[in-house]
Amino acid sequence: MGLKRKQINLRQKESFERSLKARLSILSGKGIEPAKADKDPLVKKLKASLKAVNNRLRLMAAHDKRTEEMAQAKADKAAAALKEKEAGPAEKPKKAPEQAKGKKEKAKPEKKPAPPKSAEGGQDKTPA
């Protein structure tokens, strides 16, 4: 994900946290208990928004981590290929021909030939 999108989500998170804190302070000022404040529709909406933003940020972090791992693996693979080329033609292990000979081919069942069709109009003469 782009850096701009991550910054936008961080700003949204801060905004939702400020709004939630303000709403909870308003409700506590009115004498509403925290248990009842959790049932307030605006509080529920703000908490859901916070949860969604946190989920998006978590997914972005996972994507960035995966991208870094893939880049590192690609670099390692390229370095290994370069090192192999520098080493020159080394002896590569060949497949043992005994293993190839040891495998047996499965016998395929023979197909039965289709019954011959009658010569007249392509229809069978058997009564229905």
Helices and strands as residue ranges (DSSP letters): H 3-29, H 34-37, H 41-87, H 97-102
